[in-house]
């Protein structure tokens, strides 16, 4: 305990002890104390990760503005990418650390949100109407921050807050204090963003918030929450979005495990785990997964634009990550990165900032999202003396609601409608179709990385797949199939993206090259065929439906605000006859097919599409003719 005692002695003497971090990881019976110099770098790739000594080497504080590395929009607040170069690592027993940490009340003044409840509610209403209602995406996270002034020594207050969190918060993935000299972060993050251990990449999509007071949670209310459509769809959407990321950093995408109930002192969340094998440098894994959809939205690139349009200020560390990088005993790189939520930032002069956000989906209401921001702040506020205290660990109810049979059954039921392709393990090549082996597909990405998931499905069917962004020039000849993929935006507009994709489709149709169009691509294809494309009265964002596809019922997931419409099941076009699968009630065109081309409005790659792989196999049978029998059986997933 001497390292911690030395640190506290320096504080008592009124001196800065130097940069350090105190971290308790989920379920550990100890705290890790890291010390070393703090340095600033520009890019994640510049973070030091020297080979040699096993163990943690670098602790990085990754701010939200680092998203600019991916070319995504953000309000640049100038917050640096700091890292602690670890030169000493000590494990401290939890009980002894609790005895040593300061047990003093934390006093603050001037407590207020930077955005009032009414202003935040108005922003929520605008995002619902102007963004989700106009096809910008399925969900967006808008944040606001509580500000206050800490009385007394800020670092002592942060350590007292850590002690309170260690005693009273439960279910946290990391509970921590990180002090760089320029700032101090203290918090209890519930969410692993990404980790890498022995080549296993894991992510942890969390969504849905059940609020309670910190006393015994109401079981009946929890069961109502688990049955709430808005909460269920919110989790499915972030699950889809993090599967997109896993498609980039894991060779075969991610396998879904769960769902689980994560219980904390003032609230509970529903969550999944995703796992997949990967070989990328862990700094590249960090870069490719900036940042979690649970704190940004979907699709990611456009979510960043929406955030920049509607938030008043930069996010600083909110939605960023702490990232612990190192090597294991075998010399393999390791990474453990919690999301920086439920975290307070304290300046050397005592200015306190606690940012929180709410996920906005088509079912959201402004009042409910205002309440969610208050609930999310409650755990950190309680530790800082700004809200009701939760019972200390071991003094409150001992039974976990997650162990209740009805709760477990309600959670298990959430997987029933999902695609087994992402839930089940299968041998390599189990879904491959002989007729597709060795054939090449090009997917053109319209700014929605659902294309990464689609690439894994087409690969599982036997195709060799190349991904290309819509704005990258390149030939389409030499490919057996071109897929014009999904993306946000108004398909009736003449933006550069829409004009480019429309021209690409026109050329493919004129040349007779086998073409599959998905979601946005489908809408543009329908427009070229002469069908009207209109905005839906209510967005189909994260919506699962059973639809008739050319005589076969299929359960599939939609993420769309626009749709083509038709009054008949057949269409005569300049490219030949076209067969339409449409809704009998409103004429919405769910799919279409003609000689050498097909389009689907839904996402066969989504976790919401249990029949997605079967649909792809059926369409490829027509698009890529093969000898009789080779594609006669629809793939099962």
ZISULZI-V435234 format. One line per field, one symbol per residue. ss: DSSP state (h for helix, s for strand, l for the rest). phi: phi as a letter, one per 40 degrees, with the letter a starting at -180 (. if undefined). psi: psi as a letter, one per 20 degrees, with the letter a starting at -180 (. if undefined). A space follows every 10 residues. Layout:
ss: ???
phi: ???
psi: ???
This chain:
ss: lhhhhhhhhh hhllllllls ssssslllls sssssllsss sllhhhllll llllssssss sslhhhhhhh llllllllll sssssllsss ssshhhhhhh llllllssss ssslllhhhh hhhhhhhhhh hhhhllllss ssssssssss sllhhhhhhh hhhhhhhhll lllssssssl lllssssssl lsssssslls sssllsssss slllllllhh hhhhhhllhh hhhhhhhhhh hhhhhhhhhl llllssssss ssslllssss ssssssslll lhhhhhhhll llhhhlsslh hhhhhhhhhh llllllllll ssssssslll llsssssssl llssssllll ssssssssss lllllhhhhh hhhhhhhhhh hhhlllllll llllllllll hhhlhhhhhh hhhllllllh hhhlllllll lllhhhllls sssssllllh hhhhhhhhhh lllssssssl llllllllll ssssllllll lllllhhhhh hhhhhhhhhh hlllsssslh hhhhhhhhll lsssssssss sssssssssl lsssssssss ssssslllls sssllsssss sslllllsss ssssllssss llslllllll lhhhhhhhhh hhhlllllll lllllll
phi: .ddccccccc cccgbccgca abbbcdgcca bcbbbicbbb bcbcccccac chcchcbabb bcccccdcdc gccacccgcc ccacccbabb cbddcccccc ccbbcbbbbg caccbcdccc cccdcccccc bccbgcicaa bbbabcbabc cgcccccccc cddccccbcb gccbbabbbb gcabbbabcc bccabbafgc cbbacbagbb cachcccccc ccccccccdc cccccdcccd cccdccccbb dbgbccbhcb bccbcbabbb abbbbacabc dcccddccbc bcccbbiacd ccdcccdccb ccbccfccgc acbbbabccc gccbaabccc bfbbbbcdcg cbbbcaabcc bcccbdcccc cccccccdcc ccccgbaccc ccdgbccccc ccccdccccc cccccdcccc dcbbcacdgc bcbdcccgcb bbbcccgacd cccccccccc chccbbbacd cccicbcgbc abbcccichc cccbcdcccc cccccccccc cgcdbbbbfd dccccccccg ccbbcccbcc bgbbacbcbf gbcbcabbba bbacbacbcb bcbcbhcbcb bbcccbgccc aaaacgaaab ccbcccccbc bccccccccc cccbdbddgc bcbccba
psi: igghggghgg ghjjqpirpr pppoqoiqjr qpopqrqprp rhqhiippmp qdpqrphpoq oorhiihhhj jqqqoojjpr nqqoooipop pppgghghhh qpmqqpprrk pqqhprgggg hhgggggggh fhikjhahqq pprrppqrpp paoghggghh hgggghhhqq jqgppqpppi girpppanpi opfqqpokio pqrmpprpoo priiapqogg hghggiipgg hghgghghgg hhhgghhhip hkaqppparr popahirqqq qrqpqqprjq phhhgggijp rphijfapqg ghghggghhi qhrridipia qqooqbqahj jqqqpooqqm rlpppprhjj pppnqqrqpp rhiqqgghhg hhhgghiggg hghjkjrpqq qqpiiaphpp hiipghghhh ghhhigjrpi hihqqqqpjh ipphiipiqp pppopkkojh hgghghghhh iiqpppppqh ipqqqiqiqh pppoarrrro iirkrhgggg hghggggggh ikppppppdg hgghggghij qppqpqhpqm okppqpqonl ippporpqnq hqqqqqiriq porijrqppp orphgjjpoh rqqaojqqqp haohiqijnh jghhgggghh hhhnqrqphh kippqp.
